[in-house]
Amino acid sequence: MPNLPTLLTLFRILLVPILVVVLFTKFEGREFFGLALFLGAALTDFLDGFLARRLRQVTKLGQLLDPAADKILMASAFISLVELNPAVTPAWMVAAILARELAVGALRTVAAAEGRVIAAAWAGKLKTGTQIVAVSLLIIYNKLGELSHLAPLSLWVALVVTLLSGLDYFLRYRRFLVESARSSPDPAPGP
């Protein structure tokens, strides 16, 4: 039986399809219901890590599932928002944000294969915060009235912070990447 932090991570993954359905279903108040679902899912991201450390229930499964759940939540939310309002959530910005997520995920995978762990840095935590704010404001964009300009502005902030945090990870681990590339076996020759 999975522990409480892992159950919270699994719950976050299960909330994603519900969030997407809510965002695409036309009913009164869907934006606020979608916002509550998104923020609830984002809260489980904080809680699962906090509880895992506090209760000393850090597991390999949790370490693998947690970042995957984060990526699933953010990617699903951003992609849904591109479809719902492409003028406010341009696809190129979301593609750049998701490319950074995949690149850092690949870096972590390479490190894990070498027996190393790449811990979350302050820049990564700031990145998560700016993305949560951006997605939240984009979800309720149509309800913001005079403050609607904050949604696209928050997306720009999230984009810049996301790209800078990705750069930070690769600069901090560049020596590891160079060493890893040198120690990799040569690929098999082609036919």
Summary of the structure (lengths in Angstrom):
residues: 191
radius of gyration: 18.3
end to end distance: 48.2
largest distance: 63.1
contacts: 549
relative contact order: 0.11
helix: 79%
strand: 0%
